[in-house]
Amino acid sequence: MPVRYRLGMTDSDQTPTTHDENRHDQLTTAPNATEADAAPRIDVTDQGDGVTRIDIRDDAAVRPGADPEDTEQG
C-alpha cells in the first residue's frame, strides 16, 4: 500500500504547519537548494471590495518576462 502524507502536518509530532512553513520546506528540500530559494517573490495586498493586488517584489531573484541580459532578439 502506498504511503500517504497529510498536507499541513509535520512528520514528527503531527502539529499543524502553516502555509509559509510548508512553502519553505518544499522550496528548500531539493538538492543544492538554498534559503534564497524560499525568499518571497510577490506581495499580495487586499484592496477591499474583493480586489486583491499582486505585485512582483523588486528584490525577487526570479521575475516574469524576458531575461534583461538576453540582448539577442529573434
N, CA, C and O atoms as a Maestro MAE file, in Angstrom:
{
 s_m_m2io_version
 :::
 2.0.0
}

f_m_ct {
 s_m_title
 :::
 protein
 m_atom[296] {
  # First column is atom index #
  i_m_mmod_type
  r_m_x_coord
  r_m_y_coord
  r_m_z_coord
  i_m_residue_number
  s_m_chain_name
  s_m_pdb_residue_name
  s_m_pdb_atom_name
  i_m_atomic_number
  :::
  1 25 0.848 -1.177 0.000 1 A "MET " " N  " 7
  2 3 0.000 0.000 0.000 1 A "MET " " CA " 6
  3 2 0.892 1.238 0.000 1 A "MET " " C  " 6
  4 15 1.848 1.297 0.773 1 A "MET " " O  " 8
  5 25 0.600 2.253 -0.867 2 A "PRO " " N  " 7
  6 3 1.444 3.448 -0.926 2 A "PRO " " CA " 6
  7 2 1.329 4.272 0.351 2 A "PRO " " C  " 6
  8 15 0.300 4.277 1.025 2 A "PRO " " O  " 8
  9 25 2.411 4.962 0.656 3 A "VAL " " N  " 7
  10 3 2.434 5.849 1.819 3 A "VAL " " CA " 6
  11 2 1.715 7.131 1.439 3 A "VAL " " C  " 6
  12 15 1.970 7.696 0.375 3 A "VAL " " O  " 8
  13 25 0.833 7.587 2.284 4 A "ARG " " N  " 7
  14 3 0.102 8.826 2.037 4 A "ARG " " CA " 6
  15 2 0.496 9.847 3.097 4 A "ARG " " C  " 6
  16 15 0.607 9.526 4.280 4 A "ARG " " O  " 8
  17 25 0.702 11.076 2.655 5 A "TYR " " N  " 7
  18 3 1.081 12.144 3.559 5 A "TYR " " CA " 6
  19 2 -0.092 13.097 3.711 5 A "TYR " " C  " 6
  20 15 -0.810 13.378 2.751 5 A "TYR " " O  " 8
  21 25 -0.274 13.586 4.914 6 A "ARG " " N  " 7
  22 3 -1.314 14.577 5.159 6 A "ARG " " CA " 6
  23 2 -0.701 15.954 4.994 6 A "ARG " " C  " 6
  24 15 0.267 16.292 5.674 6 A "ARG " " O  " 8
  25 25 -1.253 16.741 4.105 7 A "LEU " " N  " 7
  26 3 -0.751 18.095 3.899 7 A "LEU " " CA " 6
  27 2 -1.005 18.927 5.136 7 A "LEU " " C  " 6
  28 15 -2.047 18.804 5.780 7 A "LEU " " O  " 8
  29 25 -0.046 19.773 5.464 8 A "GLY " " N  " 7
  30 3 -0.205 20.665 6.592 8 A "GLY " " CA " 6
  31 2 0.158 20.043 7.931 8 A "GLY " " C  " 6
  32 15 -0.102 20.650 8.970 8 A "GLY " " O  " 8
  33 25 0.738 18.881 7.943 9 A "MET " " N  " 7
  34 3 1.124 18.228 9.192 9 A "MET " " CA " 6
  35 2 2.615 17.881 9.113 9 A "MET " " C  " 6
  36 15 3.130 17.557 8.042 9 A "MET " " O  " 8
  37 25 3.290 17.952 10.246 10 A "THR " " N  " 7
  38 3 4.686 17.556 10.280 10 A "THR " " CA " 6
  39 2 4.763 16.057 10.512 10 A "THR " " C  " 6
  40 15 3.805 15.455 10.996 10 A "THR " " O  " 8
  41 25 5.888 15.453 10.175 11 A "ASP " " N  " 7
  42 3 6.048 14.016 10.346 11 A "ASP " " CA " 6
  43 2 6.251 13.625 11.804 11 A "ASP " " C  " 6
  44 15 5.804 12.557 12.220 11 A "ASP " " O  " 8
  45 25 6.917 14.470 12.588 12 A "SER " " N  " 7
  46 3 7.334 14.059 13.919 12 A "SER " " CA " 6
  47 2 6.233 14.107 14.969 12 A "SER " " C  " 6
  48 15 6.051 13.133 15.699 12 A "SER " " O  " 8
  49 25 5.501 15.193 15.068 13 A "ASP " " N  " 7
  50 3 4.550 15.307 16.170 13 A "ASP " " CA " 6
  51 2 3.121 15.614 15.738 13 A "ASP " " C  " 6
  52 15 2.263 15.869 16.583 13 A "ASP " " O  " 8
  53 25 2.859 15.595 14.456 14 A "GLN " " N  " 7
  54 3 1.523 15.847 13.914 14 A "GLN " " CA " 6
  55 2 0.974 17.223 14.301 14 A "GLN " " C  " 6
  56 15 -0.241 17.400 14.387 14 A "GLN " " O  " 8
  57 25 1.860 18.198 14.536 15 A "THR " " N  " 7
  58 3 1.453 19.570 14.802 15 A "THR " " CA " 6
  59 2 1.167 20.244 13.464 15 A "THR " " C  " 6
  60 15 1.994 20.165 12.555 15 A "THR " " O  " 8
  61 25 0.024 20.901 13.319 16 A "PRO " " N  " 7
  62 3 -0.270 21.565 12.041 16 A "PRO " " CA " 6
  63 2 0.795 22.605 11.701 16 A "PRO " " C  " 6
  64 15 1.288 23.310 12.581 16 A "PRO " " O  " 8
  65 25 1.141 22.692 10.432 17 A "THR " " N  " 7
  66 3 2.107 23.688 9.981 17 A "THR " " CA " 6
  67 2 1.378 24.737 9.157 17 A "THR " " C  " 6
  68 15 0.296 24.484 8.628 17 A "THR " " O  " 8
  69 25 1.975 25.907 9.053 18 A "THR " " N  " 7
  70 3 1.372 26.994 8.297 18 A "THR " " CA " 6
  71 2 1.718 26.864 6.818 18 A "THR " " C  " 6
  72 15 2.599 26.096 6.434 18 A "THR " " O  " 8
  73 25 1.014 27.621 6.011 19 A "HIS " " N  " 7
  74 3 1.286 27.643 4.572 19 A "HIS " " CA " 6
  75 2 2.729 28.070 4.316 19 A "HIS " " C  " 6
  76 15 3.412 27.480 3.480 19 A "HIS " " O  " 8
  77 25 3.196 29.101 5.038 20 A "ASP " " N  " 7
  78 3 4.562 29.594 4.845 20 A "ASP " " CA " 6
  79 2 5.598 28.539 5.207 20 A "ASP " " C  " 6
  80 15 6.614 28.415 4.524 20 A "ASP " " O  " 8
  81 25 5.357 27.774 6.276 21 A "GLU " " N  " 7
  82 3 6.286 26.705 6.667 21 A "GLU " " CA " 6
  83 2 6.311 25.600 5.614 21 A "GLU " " C  " 6
  84 15 7.378 25.093 5.265 21 A "GLU " " O  " 8
  85 25 5.138 25.229 5.110 22 A "ASN " " N  " 7
  86 3 5.082 24.205 4.059 22 A "ASN " " CA " 6
  87 2 5.803 24.674 2.803 22 A "ASN " " C  " 6
  88 15 6.532 23.902 2.181 22 A "ASN " " O  " 8
  89 25 5.602 25.944 2.424 23 A "ARG " " N  " 7
  90 3 6.254 26.504 1.241 23 A "ARG " " CA " 6
  91 2 7.767 26.490 1.407 23 A "ARG " " C  " 6
  92 15 8.495 26.092 0.497 23 A "ARG " " O  " 8
  93 25 8.235 26.927 2.574 24 A "HIS " " N  " 7
  94 3 9.673 26.946 2.845 24 A "HIS " " CA " 6
  95 2 10.252 25.536 2.749 24 A "HIS " " C  " 6
  96 15 11.281 25.330 2.104 24 A "HIS " " O  " 8
  97 25 9.605 24.577 3.379 25 A "ASP " " N  " 7
  98 3 10.088 23.195 3.339 25 A "ASP " " CA " 6
  99 2 10.141 22.666 1.914 25 A "ASP " " C  " 6
  100 15 11.106 22.010 1.522 25 A "ASP " " O  " 8
  101 25 9.101 22.954 1.143 26 A "GLN " " N  " 7
  102 3 9.027 22.458 -0.221 26 A "GLN " " CA " 6
  103 2 10.122 23.058 -1.100 26 A "GLN " " C  " 6
  104 15 10.681 22.367 -1.952 26 A "GLN " " O  " 8
  105 25 10.430 24.337 -0.900 27 A "LEU " " N  " 7
  106 3 11.407 25.008 -1.754 27 A "LEU " " CA " 6
  107 2 12.853 24.804 -1.317 27 A "LEU " " C  " 6
  108 15 13.768 25.118 -2.077 27 A "LEU " " O  " 8
  109 25 13.080 24.289 -0.121 28 A "THR " " N  " 7
  110 3 14.459 24.117 0.346 28 A "THR " " CA " 6
  111 2 14.876 22.654 0.481 28 A "THR " " C  " 6
  112 15 15.994 22.387 0.921 28 A "THR " " O  " 8
  113 25 14.030 21.711 0.123 29 A "THR " " N  " 7
  114 3 14.396 20.300 0.269 29 A "THR " " CA " 6
  115 2 15.086 19.727 -0.964 29 A "THR " " C  " 6
  116 15 15.658 18.639 -0.889 29 A "THR " " O  " 8
  117 25 15.049 20.412 -2.071 30 A "ALA " " N  " 7
  118 3 15.696 19.918 -3.286 30 A "ALA " " CA " 6
  119 2 17.214 19.935 -3.126 30 A "ALA " " C  " 6
  120 15 17.748 20.752 -2.375 30 A "ALA " " O  " 8
  121 25 17.914 19.040 -3.828 31 A "PRO " " N  " 7
  122 3 19.378 19.077 -3.783 31 A "PRO " " CA " 6
  123 2 19.882 20.452 -4.248 31 A "PRO " " C  " 6
  124 15 19.355 21.020 -5.204 31 A "PRO " " O  " 8
  125 25 20.877 20.965 -3.583 32 A "ASN " " N  " 7
  126 3 21.505 22.256 -3.889 32 A "ASN " " CA " 6
  127 2 20.597 23.455 -3.625 32 A "ASN " " C  " 6
  128 15 20.923 24.563 -4.052 32 A "ASN " " O  " 8
  129 25 19.481 23.272 -2.944 33 A "ALA " " N  " 7
  130 3 18.587 24.388 -2.616 33 A "ALA " " CA " 6
  131 2 19.217 25.235 -1.510 33 A "ALA " " C  " 6
  132 15 19.960 24.733 -0.668 33 A "ALA " " O  " 8
  133 25 18.903 26.523 -1.533 34 A "THR " " N  " 7
  134 3 19.397 27.442 -0.510 34 A "THR " " CA " 6
  135 2 18.214 28.188 0.104 34 A "THR " " C  " 6
  136 15 17.089 28.090 -0.388 34 A "THR " " O  " 8
  137 25 18.471 28.930 1.176 35 A "GLU " " N  " 7
  138 3 17.421 29.726 1.801 35 A "GLU " " CA " 6
  139 2 16.871 30.767 0.827 35 A "GLU " " C  " 6
  140 15 15.696 31.127 0.901 35 A "GLU " " O  " 8
  141 25 17.711 31.248 -0.081 36 A "ALA " " N  " 7
  142 3 17.266 32.241 -1.057 36 A "ALA " " CA " 6
  143 2 16.165 31.692 -1.963 36 A "ALA " " C  " 6
  144 15 15.346 32.457 -2.470 36 A "ALA " " O  " 8
  145 25 16.139 30.382 -2.168 37 A "ASP " " N  " 7
  146 3 15.105 29.777 -2.997 37 A "ASP " " CA " 6
  147 2 13.717 29.948 -2.383 37 A "ASP " " C  " 6
  148 15 12.717 29.945 -3.101 37 A "ASP " " O  " 8
  149 25 13.650 30.096 -1.076 38 A "ALA " " N  " 7
  150 3 12.368 30.238 -0.390 38 A "ALA " " CA " 6
  151 2 11.999 31.692 -0.125 38 A "ALA " " C  " 6
  152 15 10.987 31.966 0.521 38 A "ALA " " O  " 8
  153 25 12.798 32.613 -0.612 39 A "ALA " " N  " 7
  154 3 12.522 34.033 -0.393 39 A "ALA " " CA " 6
  155 2 11.227 34.429 -1.098 39 A "ALA " " C  " 6
  156 15 10.930 33.923 -2.181 39 A "ALA " " O  " 8
  157 25 10.460 35.325 -0.493 40 A "PRO " " N  " 7
  158 3 9.216 35.773 -1.131 40 A "PRO " " CA " 6
  159 2 9.494 36.450 -2.465 40 A "PRO " " C  " 6
  160 15 10.483 37.170 -2.606 40 A "PRO " " O  " 8
  161 25 8.630 36.221 -3.438 41 A "ARG " " N  " 7
  162 3 8.796 36.832 -4.756 41 A "ARG " " CA " 6
  163 2 7.650 37.760 -5.112 41 A "ARG " " C  " 6
  164 15 7.743 38.533 -6.065 41 A "ARG " " O  " 8
  165 25 6.556 37.685 -4.339 42 A "ILE " " N  " 7
  166 3 5.404 38.539 -4.599 42 A "ILE " " CA " 6
  167 2 4.900 39.164 -3.305 42 A "ILE " " C  " 6
  168 15 5.142 38.642 -2.217 42 A "ILE " " O  " 8
  169 25 4.198 40.283 -3.433 43 A "ASP " " N  " 7
  170 3 3.470 40.909 -2.330 43 A "ASP " " CA " 6
  171 2 1.995 40.879 -2.710 43 A "ASP " " C  " 6
  172 15 1.624 41.282 -3.812 43 A "ASP " " O  " 8
  173 25 1.158 40.403 -1.802 44 A "VAL " " N  " 7
  174 3 -0.280 40.338 -2.027 44 A "VAL " " CA " 6
  175 2 -0.950 41.306 -1.062 44 A "VAL " " C  " 6
  176 15 -0.729 41.240 0.147 44 A "VAL " " O  " 8
  177 25 -1.770 42.206 -1.599 45 A "THR " " N  " 7
  178 3 -2.455 43.210 -0.799 45 A "THR " " CA " 6
  179 2 -3.946 43.125 -1.068 45 A "THR " " C  " 6
  180 15 -4.380 43.151 -2.220 45 A "THR " " O  " 8
  181 25 -4.740 43.022 0.011 46 A "ASP " " N  " 7
  182 3 -6.191 43.050 -0.115 46 A "ASP " " CA " 6
  183 2 -6.627 44.500 -0.182 46 A "ASP " " C  " 6
  184 15 -6.489 45.237 0.794 46 A "ASP " " O  " 8
  185 25 -7.155 44.919 -1.332 47 A "GLN " " N  " 7
  186 3 -7.553 46.303 -1.556 47 A "GLN " " CA " 6
  187 2 -8.966 46.587 -1.037 47 A "GLN " " C  " 6
  188 15 -9.400 47.738 -1.027 47 A "GLN " " O  " 8
  189 25 -9.675 45.559 -0.613 48 A "GLY " " N  " 7
  190 3 -11.057 45.725 -0.180 48 A "GLY " " CA " 6
  191 2 -12.006 45.527 -1.346 48 A "GLY " " C  " 6
  192 15 -11.586 45.537 -2.504 48 A "GLY " " O  " 8
  193 25 -13.260 45.351 -1.050 49 A "ASP " " N  " 7
  194 3 -14.296 45.149 -2.075 49 A "ASP " " CA " 6
  195 2 -13.980 43.968 -2.988 49 A "ASP " " C  " 6
  196 15 -14.375 43.964 -4.154 49 A "ASP " " O  " 8
  197 25 -13.270 42.962 -2.465 50 A "GLY " " N  " 7
  198 3 -12.965 41.772 -3.253 50 A "GLY " " CA " 6
  199 2 -11.816 41.945 -4.222 50 A "GLY " " C  " 6
  200 15 -11.579 41.067 -5.052 50 A "GLY " " O  " 8
  201 25 -11.100 43.043 -4.141 51 A "VAL " " N  " 7
  202 3 -9.975 43.314 -5.038 51 A "VAL " " CA " 6
  203 2 -8.682 42.928 -4.330 51 A "VAL " " C  " 6
  204 15 -8.417 43.369 -3.211 51 A "VAL " " O  " 8
  205 25 -7.884 42.102 -4.995 52 A "THR " " N  " 7
  206 3 -6.590 41.691 -4.467 52 A "THR " " CA " 6
  207 2 -5.515 42.107 -5.456 52 A "THR " " C  " 6
  208 15 -5.594 41.786 -6.641 52 A "THR " " O  " 8
  209 25 -4.510 42.823 -4.965 53 A "ARG " " N  " 7
  210 3 -3.403 43.272 -5.816 53 A "ARG " " CA " 6
  211 2 -2.205 42.363 -5.575 53 A "ARG " " C  " 6
  212 15 -1.838 42.094 -4.431 53 A "ARG " " O  " 8
  213 25 -1.593 41.891 -6.672 54 A "ILE " " N  " 7
  214 3 -0.410 41.039 -6.603 54 A "ILE " " CA " 6
  215 2 0.719 41.752 -7.334 54 A "ILE " " C  " 6
  216 15 0.624 42.018 -8.532 54 A "ILE " " O  " 8
  217 25 1.795 42.061 -6.597 55 A "ASP " " N  " 7
  218 3 2.947 42.757 -7.172 55 A "ASP " " CA " 6
  219 2 4.182 41.878 -7.079 55 A "ASP " " C  " 6
  220 15 4.404 41.210 -6.070 55 A "ASP " " O  " 8
  221 25 4.985 41.882 -8.138 56 A "ILE " " N  " 7
  222 3 6.277 41.209 -8.118 56 A "ILE " " CA " 6
  223 2 7.221 42.089 -7.306 56 A "ILE " " C  " 6
  224 15 7.342 43.286 -7.569 56 A "ILE " " O  " 8
  225 25 7.889 41.494 -6.318 57 A "ARG " " N  " 7
  226 3 8.791 42.263 -5.467 57 A "ARG " " CA " 6
  227 2 9.999 42.745 -6.262 57 A "ARG " " C  " 6
  228 15 10.480 42.054 -7.160 57 A "ARG " " O  " 8
  229 25 10.485 43.942 -5.920 58 A "ASP " " N  " 7
  230 3 11.663 44.496 -6.590 58 A "ASP " " CA " 6
  231 2 12.905 43.669 -6.329 58 A "ASP " " C  " 6
  232 15 13.810 43.627 -7.162 58 A "ASP " " O  " 8
  233 25 12.960 43.003 -5.170 59 A "ASP " " N  " 7
  234 3 14.143 42.213 -4.825 59 A "ASP " " CA " 6
  235 2 14.007 40.736 -5.188 59 A "ASP " " C  " 6
  236 15 14.829 39.923 -4.765 59 A "ASP " " O  " 8
  237 25 12.988 40.378 -5.963 60 A "ALA " " N  " 7
  238 3 12.792 38.982 -6.362 60 A "ALA " " CA " 6
  239 2 13.923 38.546 -7.295 60 A "ALA " " C  " 6
  240 15 14.243 39.230 -8.267 60 A "ALA " " O  " 8
  241 25 14.516 37.402 -6.982 61 A "ALA " " N  " 7
  242 3 15.623 36.900 -7.801 61 A "ALA " " CA " 6
  243 2 15.132 36.427 -9.161 61 A "ALA " " C  " 6
  244 15 15.871 36.486 -10.143 61 A "ALA " " O  " 8
  245 25 13.911 35.966 -9.224 62 A "VAL " " N  " 7
  246 3 13.332 35.479 -10.472 62 A "VAL " " CA " 6
  247 2 12.105 36.313 -10.762 62 A "VAL " " C  " 6
  248 15 11.221 36.451 -9.916 62 A "VAL " " O  " 8
  249 25 12.051 36.870 -11.966 63 A "ARG " " N  " 7
  250 3 10.930 37.725 -12.346 63 A "ARG " " CA " 6
  251 2 10.343 37.226 -13.657 63 A "ARG " " C  " 6
  252 15 11.058 36.643 -14.471 63 A "ARG " " O  " 8
  253 25 9.051 37.447 -13.871 64 A "PRO " " N  " 7
  254 3 8.442 37.020 -15.136 64 A "PRO " " CA " 6
  255 2 8.921 37.888 -16.288 64 A "PRO " " C  " 6
  256 15 9.358 39.021 -16.087 64 A "PRO " " O  " 8
  257 25 8.835 37.355 -17.475 65 A "GLY " " N  " 7
  258 3 9.200 38.117 -18.665 65 A "GLY " " CA " 6
  259 2 10.545 37.704 -19.217 65 A "GLY " " C  " 6
  260 15 11.163 36.752 -18.740 65 A "GLY " " O  " 8
  261 25 10.987 38.421 -20.215 66 A "ALA " " N  " 7
  262 3 12.243 38.131 -20.898 66 A "ALA " " CA " 6
  263 2 13.436 38.415 -19.988 66 A "ALA " " C  " 6
  264 15 13.368 39.257 -19.094 66 A "ALA " " O  " 8
  265 25 14.510 37.706 -20.231 67 A "ASP " " N  " 7
  266 3 15.749 37.909 -19.490 67 A "ASP " " CA " 6
  267 2 16.350 39.246 -19.911 67 A "ASP " " C  " 6
  268 15 16.657 39.426 -21.089 67 A "ASP " " O  " 8
  269 25 16.531 40.199 -18.976 68 A "PRO " " N  " 7
  270 3 17.061 41.513 -19.363 68 A "PRO " " CA " 6
  271 2 18.496 41.447 -19.866 68 A "PRO " " C  " 6
  272 15 18.946 42.366 -20.550 68 A "PRO " " O  " 8
  273 25 19.227 40.381 -19.544 69 A "GLU " " N  " 7
  274 3 20.595 40.256 -20.026 69 A "GLU " " CA " 6
  275 2 20.661 39.603 -21.413 69 A "GLU " " C  " 6
  276 15 21.726 39.556 -22.029 69 A "GLU " " O  " 8
  277 25 19.539 39.107 -21.892 70 A "ASP " " N  " 7
  278 3 19.486 38.480 -23.215 70 A "ASP " " CA " 6
  279 2 19.314 39.580 -24.250 70 A "ASP " " C  " 6
  280 15 18.204 40.074 -24.449 70 A "ASP " " O  " 8
  281 25 20.396 39.967 -24.908 71 A "THR " " N  " 7
  282 3 20.337 41.071 -25.867 71 A "THR " " CA " 6
  283 2 19.947 40.607 -27.257 71 A "THR " " C  " 6
  284 15 19.594 41.421 -28.111 71 A "THR " " O  " 8
  285 25 20.007 39.295 -27.491 72 A "GLU " " N  " 7
  286 3 19.654 38.760 -28.806 72 A "GLU " " CA " 6
  287 2 18.133 38.712 -28.932 72 A "GLU " " C  " 6
  288 15 17.453 38.066 -28.134 72 A "GLU " " O  " 8
  289 25 17.619 39.391 -29.923 73 A "GLN " " N  " 7
  290 3 16.167 39.376 -30.174 73 A "GLN " " CA " 6
  291 2 15.922 38.571 -31.429 73 A "GLN " " C  " 6
  292 15 16.591 38.746 -32.448 73 A "GLN " " O  " 8
  293 25 14.943 37.680 -31.332 74 A "GLY " " N  " 7
  294 3 14.794 36.862 -32.503 74 A "GLY " " CA " 6
  295 2 13.452 36.492 -32.758 74 A "GLY " " C  " 6
  296 15 13.180 35.790 -33.732 74 A "GLY " " O  " 8
  :::
 }
 m_bond[295] {
  # First column is bond index #
  i_m_from
  i_m_to
  i_m_order
  :::
  1 1 2 1
  2 2 3 1
  3 3 4 2
  4 3 5 1
  5 5 6 1
  6 6 7 1
  7 7 8 2
  8 7 9 1
  9 9 10 1
  10 10 11 1
  11 11 12 2
  12 11 13 1
  13 13 14 1
  14 14 15 1
  15 15 16 2
  16 15 17 1
  17 17 18 1
  18 18 19 1
  19 19 20 2
  20 19 21 1
  21 21 22 1
  22 22 23 1
  23 23 24 2
  24 23 25 1
  25 25 26 1
  26 26 27 1
  27 27 28 2
  28 27 29 1
  29 29 30 1
  30 30 31 1
  31 31 32 2
  32 31 33 1
  33 33 34 1
  34 34 35 1
  35 35 36 2
  36 35 37 1
  37 37 38 1
  38 38 39 1
  39 39 40 2
  40 39 41 1
  41 41 42 1
  42 42 43 1
  43 43 44 2
  44 43 45 1
  45 45 46 1
  46 46 47 1
  47 47 48 2
  48 47 49 1
  49 49 50 1
  50 50 51 1
  51 51 52 2
  52 51 53 1
  53 53 54 1
  54 54 55 1
  55 55 56 2
  56 55 57 1
  57 57 58 1
  58 58 59 1
  59 59 60 2
  60 59 61 1
  61 61 62 1
  62 62 63 1
  63 63 64 2
  64 63 65 1
  65 65 66 1
  66 66 67 1
  67 67 68 2
  68 67 69 1
  69 69 70 1
  70 70 71 1
  71 71 72 2
  72 71 73 1
  73 73 74 1
  74 74 75 1
  75 75 76 2
  76 75 77 1
  77 77 78 1
  78 78 79 1
  79 79 80 2
  80 79 81 1
  81 81 82 1
  82 82 83 1
  83 83 84 2
  84 83 85 1
  85 85 86 1
  86 86 87 1
  87 87 88 2
  88 87 89 1
  89 89 90 1
  90 90 91 1
  91 91 92 2
  92 91 93 1
  93 93 94 1
  94 94 95 1
  95 95 96 2
  96 95 97 1
  97 97 98 1
  98 98 99 1
  99 99 100 2
  100 99 101 1
  101 101 102 1
  102 102 103 1
  103 103 104 2
  104 103 105 1
  105 105 106 1
  106 106 107 1
  107 107 108 2
  108 107 109 1
  109 109 110 1
  110 110 111 1
  111 111 112 2
  112 111 113 1
  113 113 114 1
  114 114 115 1
  115 115 116 2
  116 115 117 1
  117 117 118 1
  118 118 119 1
  119 119 120 2
  120 119 121 1
  121 121 122 1
  122 122 123 1
  123 123 124 2
  124 123 125 1
  125 125 126 1
  126 126 127 1
  127 127 128 2
  128 127 129 1
  129 129 130 1
  130 130 131 1
  131 131 132 2
  132 131 133 1
  133 133 134 1
  134 134 135 1
  135 135 136 2
  136 135 137 1
  137 137 138 1
  138 138 139 1
  139 139 140 2
  140 139 141 1
  141 141 142 1
  142 142 143 1
  143 143 144 2
  144 143 145 1
  145 145 146 1
  146 146 147 1
  147 147 148 2
  148 147 149 1
  149 149 150 1
  150 150 151 1
  151 151 152 2
  152 151 153 1
  153 153 154 1
  154 154 155 1
  155 155 156 2
  156 155 157 1
  157 157 158 1
  158 158 159 1
  159 159 160 2
  160 159 161 1
  161 161 162 1
  162 162 163 1
  163 163 164 2
  164 163 165 1
  165 165 166 1
  166 166 167 1
  167 167 168 2
  168 167 169 1
  169 169 170 1
  170 170 171 1
  171 171 172 2
  172 171 173 1
  173 173 174 1
  174 174 175 1
  175 175 176 2
  176 175 177 1
  177 177 178 1
  178 178 179 1
  179 179 180 2
  180 179 181 1
  181 181 182 1
  182 182 183 1
  183 183 184 2
  184 183 185 1
  185 185 186 1
  186 186 187 1
  187 187 188 2
  188 187 189 1
  189 189 190 1
  190 190 191 1
  191 191 192 2
  192 191 193 1
  193 193 194 1
  194 194 195 1
  195 195 196 2
  196 195 197 1
  197 197 198 1
  198 198 199 1
  199 199 200 2
  200 199 201 1
  201 201 202 1
  202 202 203 1
  203 203 204 2
  204 203 205 1
  205 205 206 1
  206 206 207 1
  207 207 208 2
  208 207 209 1
  209 209 210 1
  210 210 211 1
  211 211 212 2
  212 211 213 1
  213 213 214 1
  214 214 215 1
  215 215 216 2
  216 215 217 1
  217 217 218 1
  218 218 219 1
  219 219 220 2
  220 219 221 1
  221 221 222 1
  222 222 223 1
  223 223 224 2
  224 223 225 1
  225 225 226 1
  226 226 227 1
  227 227 228 2
  228 227 229 1
  229 229 230 1
  230 230 231 1
  231 231 232 2
  232 231 233 1
  233 233 234 1
  234 234 235 1
  235 235 236 2
  236 235 237 1
  237 237 238 1
  238 238 239 1
  239 239 240 2
  240 239 241 1
  241 241 242 1
  242 242 243 1
  243 243 244 2
  244 243 245 1
  245 245 246 1
  246 246 247 1
  247 247 248 2
  248 247 249 1
  249 249 250 1
  250 250 251 1
  251 251 252 2
  252 251 253 1
  253 253 254 1
  254 254 255 1
  255 255 256 2
  256 255 257 1
  257 257 258 1
  258 258 259 1
  259 259 260 2
  260 259 261 1
  261 261 262 1
  262 262 263 1
  263 263 264 2
  264 263 265 1
  265 265 266 1
  266 266 267 1
  267 267 268 2
  268 267 269 1
  269 269 270 1
  270 270 271 1
  271 271 272 2
  272 271 273 1
  273 273 274 1
  274 274 275 1
  275 275 276 2
  276 275 277 1
  277 277 278 1
  278 278 279 1
  279 279 280 2
  280 279 281 1
  281 281 282 1
  282 282 283 1
  283 283 284 2
  284 283 285 1
  285 285 286 1
  286 286 287 1
  287 287 288 2
  288 287 289 1
  289 289 290 1
  290 290 291 1
  291 291 292 2
  292 291 293 1
  293 293 294 1
  294 294 295 1
  295 295 296 2
  :::
 }
}
